[in-house]
């Protein structure tokens, strides 16, 4: 991972490596219920509050920065999860169905932001999706069918 053979490292180091190198966008958000949306980034990642405001504005969720996850829609929770992955400043983003709880316009915008983040900051992103409406934004596309992985693009 990032030029380091991680299988030879003690498992205790794996957590640090994940924290430093991989940002996650989970399908089911994985937000902590007792932290407000903005705190998901400031408290957990130590992200500067100004950077959090900027990310939330880019994702059109600046109005929910002080809301708890229970008061957010599924789409808002998903965009907080995307902001958290970006704020981690990881070298690689793993996205599991990042458009699943977003309408088509916001889903496309979220994937455009992932694409922009990857290209602008020279990162890698691996996205699993059933949403074929965003495939044109991917640099490479693989299809998994009947246990076979095939490169399409």
GIURPE-V308282 format. One record per residue. RES is the residue in one small letter. PSI is psi in degrees with one decimal (NA if undefined). OMEGA is omega in whole degrees, 0 to 359 (NA if undefined). D_CENTER is the distance of its C-alpha to the mean C-alpha in Angstrom with 1 decimal. Layout:
BEGIN
res=RES psi=PSI omega=OMEGA d_center=D_CENTER
res=RES psi=PSI omega=OMEGA d_center=D_CENTER
END
This chain:
BEGIN
res=x psi=119.9 omega=181 d_center=18.2
res=x psi=38.6 omega=177 d_center=18.4
res=x psi=2.8 omega=181 d_center=22.1
res=x psi=133.2 omega=178 d_center=22.8
res=x psi=99.1 omega=187 d_center=24.2
res=x psi=-23.7 omega=182 d_center=22.4
res=x psi=-23.0 omega=180 d_center=24.6
res=x psi=-10.1 omega=182 d_center=27.5
res=x psi=154.1 omega=175 d_center=25.9
res=x psi=146.9 omega=183 d_center=26.6
res=x psi=-26.9 omega=178 d_center=24.0
res=x psi=-30.0 omega=180 d_center=24.0
res=x psi=-21.3 omega=183 d_center=22.4
res=x psi=-39.1 omega=180 d_center=19.5
res=x psi=-45.2 omega=178 d_center=17.8
res=x psi=-40.7 omega=180 d_center=18.1
res=x psi=-43.8 omega=178 d_center=17.0
res=x psi=-44.8 omega=183 d_center=13.7
res=x psi=-39.3 omega=183 d_center=13.3
res=x psi=-28.4 omega=191 d_center=14.2
res=x psi=-17.0 omega=187 d_center=12.7
res=x psi=125.9 omega=172 d_center=9.5
res=x psi=134.8 omega=184 d_center=6.1
res=x psi=136.0 omega=168 d_center=4.9
res=x psi=103.5 omega=183 d_center=3.4
res=x psi=148.9 omega=178 d_center=7.1
res=x psi=-36.5 omega=182 d_center=9.5
res=x psi=27.7 omega=170 d_center=11.5
res=x psi=-48.7 omega=181 d_center=9.3
res=x psi=41.6 omega=176 d_center=11.2
res=x psi=144.6 omega=178 d_center=12.3
res=x psi=125.7 omega=188 d_center=15.6
res=x psi=-21.6 omega=183 d_center=18.3
res=x psi=4.1 omega=176 d_center=20.5
res=x psi=137.1 omega=175 d_center=18.2
res=x psi=163.8 omega=184 d_center=17.9
res=x psi=-50.0 omega=180 d_center=14.6
res=x psi=-33.8 omega=180 d_center=15.1
res=x psi=-21.6 omega=177 d_center=16.3
res=x psi=-26.2 omega=180 d_center=13.0
res=x psi=-44.3 omega=184 d_center=12.3
res=x psi=-46.7 omega=184 d_center=15.9
res=x psi=-40.7 omega=185 d_center=17.3
res=x psi=-35.2 omega=187 d_center=14.8
res=x psi=-9.8 omega=182 d_center=13.8
res=x psi=24.2 omega=181 d_center=16.9
res=x psi=138.5 omega=178 d_center=15.3
res=x psi=132.4 omega=181 d_center=18.1
res=x psi=-32.6 omega=178 d_center=18.6
res=x psi=-38.2 omega=177 d_center=19.3
res=x psi=-37.3 omega=177 d_center=15.9
res=x psi=-46.2 omega=179 d_center=14.3
res=x psi=-41.4 omega=180 d_center=16.8
res=x psi=-48.3 omega=179 d_center=15.9
res=x psi=-44.1 omega=181 d_center=12.2
res=x psi=-37.1 omega=178 d_center=13.2
res=x psi=-43.2 omega=179 d_center=16.0
res=x psi=-32.4 omega=181 d_center=14.0
res=x psi=7.9 omega=179 d_center=11.9
res=x psi=38.8 omega=177 d_center=15.4
res=x psi=20.9 omega=182 d_center=15.0
res=x psi=-21.3 omega=179 d_center=17.2
res=x psi=-8.3 omega=183 d_center=19.8
res=x psi=13.9 omega=185 d_center=18.0
res=x psi=-29.8 omega=182 d_center=17.3
res=x psi=19.4 omega=180 d_center=20.1
res=x psi=149.0 omega=174 d_center=19.6
res=x psi=152.0 omega=181 d_center=19.0
res=x psi=-34.4 omega=181 d_center=16.6
res=x psi=-23.0 omega=181 d_center=19.8
res=x psi=5.4 omega=183 d_center=20.7
res=x psi=152.1 omega=173 d_center=17.6
res=x psi=167.0 omega=177 d_center=17.2
res=x psi=-40.3 omega=179 d_center=14.7
res=x psi=-39.3 omega=178 d_center=13.2
res=x psi=-41.1 omega=177 d_center=13.2
res=x psi=-41.5 omega=180 d_center=11.5
res=x psi=-40.7 omega=180 d_center=8.7
res=x psi=-31.6 omega=173 d_center=8.4
res=x psi=-40.7 omega=178 d_center=8.9
res=x psi=-38.0 omega=177 d_center=5.9
res=x psi=-44.4 omega=178 d_center=3.9
res=x psi=-39.9 omega=179 d_center=6.8
res=x psi=-41.4 omega=179 d_center=6.7
res=x psi=-41.5 omega=179 d_center=4.1
res=x psi=-41.1 omega=183 d_center=6.3
res=x psi=-22.4 omega=179 d_center=9.2
res=x psi=-17.6 omega=181 d_center=9.3
res=x psi=31.1 omega=180 d_center=10.6
res=x psi=158.0 omega=180 d_center=10.0
res=x psi=-20.6 omega=182 d_center=11.7
res=x psi=137.5 omega=177 d_center=9.5
res=x psi=126.1 omega=175 d_center=5.9
res=x psi=119.0 omega=184 d_center=6.5
res=x psi=118.4 omega=179 d_center=5.4
res=x psi=104.8 omega=179 d_center=8.3
res=x psi=57.9 omega=184 d_center=9.8
res=x psi=-15.4 omega=180 d_center=7.2
res=x psi=3.0 omega=189 d_center=10.5
res=x psi=-41.2 omega=183 d_center=12.5
res=x psi=21.9 omega=180 d_center=13.5
res=x psi=147.6 omega=173 d_center=13.6
res=x psi=170.2 omega=188 d_center=16.9
res=x psi=-39.4 omega=180 d_center=17.3
res=x psi=-48.3 omega=182 d_center=17.4
res=x psi=-33.2 omega=177 d_center=14.2
res=x psi=-45.0 omega=178 d_center=12.4
res=x psi=-43.6 omega=179 d_center=13.8
res=x psi=-41.6 omega=179 d_center=12.9
res=x psi=-43.3 omega=179 d_center=9.2
res=x psi=-34.8 omega=175 d_center=9.5
res=x psi=-39.0 omega=178 d_center=12.0
res=x psi=-39.5 omega=177 d_center=9.8
res=x psi=-45.4 omega=179 d_center=7.5
res=x psi=-45.6 omega=180 d_center=11.0
res=x psi=-42.9 omega=179 d_center=12.5
res=x psi=-43.9 omega=181 d_center=10.3
res=x psi=-48.2 omega=183 d_center=11.1
res=x psi=-42.2 omega=183 d_center=14.7
res=x psi=-41.4 omega=186 d_center=15.4
res=x psi=11.4 omega=178 d_center=14.4
res=x psi=57.0 omega=178 d_center=15.3
res=x psi=176.2 omega=174 d_center=12.2
res=x psi=147.2 omega=174 d_center=11.4
res=x psi=136.8 omega=174 d_center=8.8
res=x psi=120.4 omega=184 d_center=9.8
res=x psi=130.3 omega=173 d_center=9.1
res=x psi=126.5 omega=181 d_center=11.5
res=x psi=153.5 omega=170 d_center=12.9
res=x psi=-2.3 omega=185 d_center=16.3
res=x psi=92.5 omega=183 d_center=15.8
res=x psi=-11.3 omega=179 d_center=18.2
res=x psi=-14.7 omega=182 d_center=18.2
res=x psi=4.0 omega=184 d_center=15.3
res=x psi=-28.0 omega=179 d_center=16.6
res=x psi=-15.3 omega=180 d_center=18.5
res=x psi=-10.3 omega=183 d_center=15.5
res=x psi=143.8 omega=176 d_center=14.9
res=x psi=-37.0 omega=177 d_center=17.0
res=x psi=146.9 omega=179 d_center=17.9
res=x psi=130.8 omega=174 d_center=18.0
res=x psi=143.9 omega=177 d_center=19.2
res=x psi=132.2 omega=175 d_center=20.6
res=x psi=117.5 omega=180 d_center=21.3
res=x psi=126.0 omega=180 d_center=24.6
res=x psi=41.0 omega=178 d_center=27.2
res=x psi=3.1 omega=180 d_center=25.7
res=x psi=131.8 omega=177 d_center=25.9
res=x psi=122.5 omega=183 d_center=23.1
res=x psi=132.0 omega=176 d_center=24.2
res=x psi=129.5 omega=181 d_center=22.9
res=x psi=-38.7 omega=183 d_center=23.4
res=x psi=NA omega=NA d_center=22.3
END
